[in-house]
Amino acid sequence: MATESIDAREQIAALRTRMSEAIIGQAAVIERLLIGLLADGNLLIEGMPGLAKTRAIKALARNLECDFSRIQFTPDLLPADVTGTEIYFRTDEGGEFRFEPGPIFANVVLADEINRAPAKVQAALLEAMEERQVTIAGKTHRMEPLFIVMATQNPVDQEGTYPLPEAQMDRFLMHVHITYPPVEDEVKVILLVRGEEQAKADVPREGSSGEKPAPIPQEAVFAARREIAAIHVSDAMVRYMADIVNATRIPAEFGDDLPRWIDIGASPRASLALDRCGRVHAWLQGRDYVDPEDVRAIAPDVLRHRLTLSYEAQGEGVTPDQVVAELIQQVALP
């Protein structure tokens, strides 16, 4: 058991290091991707164009032993383009229908610009995310044990988009925001991309292997998940997580601002997500127990897409992150 513990930690640490080499200035985003992977949950990643949303997900898939697929969502996409469909084949004995899997049948699925797809396609994708299976022509086709959807969306370009309903947003474990990097990191990004372009242009020299390190095995993820399942969460911490979520439903009991800002509170999925992500965060910090800092660290990502703000809050320019920060201040520590 001890060997497994050391192995899993070393492998996940190596995965983080490799991703950091490809993604400059987004350490928090890399951590959130790893939390989603280890918590066995799906992520919605939002940020302005060019902030390495797709690159970060590809870096994860490239360094992990997995099948990767990318779905570029467009308004004319059909559900079968995502899930797959049955196709009629002629044989010597006559004919038969065979299921041709769609791109959803992969270990890591990048759903690029998910808000550009119409409601039927979004529903087909989210059903697969929730049930981990697809039913076509009365037959159920299950996903692989390692299956995660990482969806991206652009917060500013609303032309030709279909915003996800609140009930479907709730199915994402976390809603990750990517912001602009500091200028010092942007300089490093320029140098990194220039180096990659030069490497592609160079003809491999004789005798140079050019071999890439072996990808991190899937078993490392499963081993880490087993350890995370055993992370200790005290009764007081469970109550603390439930209190935070419950405060979104009875904001009038927590100061003067929260009842003006919150229109609809979070569902019980938020409590479950805090528990799952809190345990992963503690494991990544090298602890075998969850403390309040773990919950506070991941609370914005868990709650920002599960709160419906009032018109008054929107008029004042209040963001979900500001509301979560106020919640954390108002809810008593265990």
RAZICOR-V912130 format. One record per pair of residues at least 12 apart in sequence whose C-alpha atoms are under 8 Angstrom apart, sorted by the first residue. I is the first residue (numbers start at 1). J is the second residue. Records with the same first field share a line. If there is no record, write none. Layout:
BEGIN
I=J ; J
END
This chain:
BEGIN
4=223
5=223 ; 224 ; 227
7=220
8=220 ; 221 ; 223 ; 224
9=224
11=216 ; 220
12=216 ; 220 ; 221
14=216
15=60 ; 63 ; 64 ; 216
16=30 ; 31 ; 34
18=59 ; 63
19=56 ; 59 ; 60 ; 63
22=56 ; 59 ; 192
23=52 ; 55 ; 56 ; 59 ; 189
24=185 ; 186 ; 188 ; 189
25=181 ; 182 ; 185 ; 186
26=178 ; 181
29=176 ; 177 ; 178
30=56
32=176
33=57 ; 60
35=277 ; 280 ; 281
36=173 ; 174 ; 277
37=148 ; 221
38=221 ; 224 ; 225 ; 280
39=225 ; 276 ; 277 ; 280
40=146 ; 147 ; 148
41=148 ; 149 ; 172 ; 173
42=129 ; 148 ; 149 ; 150 ; 151 ; 171 ; 172 ; 173 ; 174
43=149 ; 150 ; 151 ; 172 ; 173 ; 174 ; 175 ; 176
44=150 ; 151 ; 152 ; 153 ; 172 ; 174 ; 175 ; 176
45=150 ; 151 ; 152 ; 153 ; 175 ; 176 ; 177 ; 178
46=152 ; 153 ; 154 ; 155 ; 175 ; 176 ; 177 ; 178
47=152 ; 153 ; 154 ; 155 ; 177 ; 178 ; 179
48=154 ; 155 ; 156 ; 178 ; 179
49=154
51=178 ; 179 ; 180
53=152 ; 178
54=110 ; 112 ; 152
57=110 ; 150
61=108
62=215
63=214 ; 215 ; 216
64=215 ; 216 ; 217 ; 218
65=215 ; 216 ; 217 ; 218
66=106 ; 107 ; 108 ; 218
67=106 ; 107 ; 108
68=106 ; 107 ; 108 ; 109 ; 110
69=103 ; 104 ; 106 ; 108 ; 109 ; 110
70=103 ; 109 ; 110 ; 111 ; 112
71=103 ; 109 ; 110 ; 111 ; 112
72=111 ; 112 ; 113 ; 114
73=111 ; 112 ; 113 ; 114 ; 115 ; 116 ; 117
74=116 ; 117
75=116 ; 117 ; 118 ; 160 ; 161
76=117 ; 118
77=117 ; 118 ; 121
78=120 ; 121
79=120 ; 121 ; 124 ; 125
80=102
81=102 ; 103
82=102 ; 103 ; 104 ; 121 ; 124 ; 125
83=101 ; 102 ; 103 ; 104 ; 105 ; 124 ; 125 ; 134
84=99 ; 100 ; 101 ; 102 ; 103
85=99 ; 100 ; 101 ; 102 ; 136
86=98 ; 99 ; 100 ; 136 ; 137
87=99 ; 100
104=125 ; 128
105=143 ; 144
106=143 ; 144 ; 147
107=144 ; 146 ; 147 ; 148
108=146 ; 147 ; 148 ; 149 ; 150
109=147 ; 148 ; 149 ; 150
110=149 ; 150 ; 151 ; 152
111=149 ; 150 ; 151 ; 152
112=151 ; 152 ; 153
113=151 ; 152 ; 153 ; 154
114=151 ; 152 ; 153
115=153 ; 161 ; 162 ; 163 ; 164
116=160 ; 161 ; 162
117=161 ; 162
118=161 ; 162
119=162 ; 164
122=164
123=168
126=168 ; 171
129=148 ; 149
130=171
132=147
146=218
166=305 ; 306
169=305 ; 306
170=267 ; 269 ; 305 ; 306
171=269
173=273 ; 302
174=273 ; 301 ; 302 ; 303 ; 305
175=301 ; 302 ; 303 ; 304 ; 305
176=301
177=301
228=279 ; 280 ; 283
229=279
230=288
231=279 ; 283 ; 288 ; 289 ; 290
232=288 ; 289 ; 290
233=279 ; 289 ; 290
234=290
236=334
237=290 ; 291 ; 292 ; 334
238=275
239=334
240=332 ; 333 ; 334
241=271 ; 274 ; 275 ; 295
242=271
243=331
244=327 ; 328 ; 331
245=265 ; 266 ; 267 ; 268 ; 270 ; 271
246=265 ; 266
247=265 ; 327 ; 331
248=262 ; 264 ; 265 ; 266 ; 307 ; 327
249=264 ; 265 ; 266
254=327 ; 330 ; 331
255=330
258=323 ; 326 ; 327
260=310 ; 312 ; 313
261=309 ; 310 ; 311 ; 312 ; 313 ; 318 ; 323
262=307 ; 308 ; 309 ; 310 ; 313 ; 323
263=307 ; 308 ; 309 ; 310
264=307 ; 308 ; 309
265=306 ; 307 ; 308
266=303 ; 306 ; 307
267=306
270=302 ; 303 ; 306
273=302
274=295 ; 298 ; 299 ; 302
275=295
277=295 ; 298
278=290 ; 294 ; 295 ; 298
279=294
281=294 ; 298
282=294
292=333 ; 334
296=328
299=324
300=320 ; 321 ; 324 ; 325
303=320 ; 324
304=320 ; 321 ; 324
305=320
307=320
END
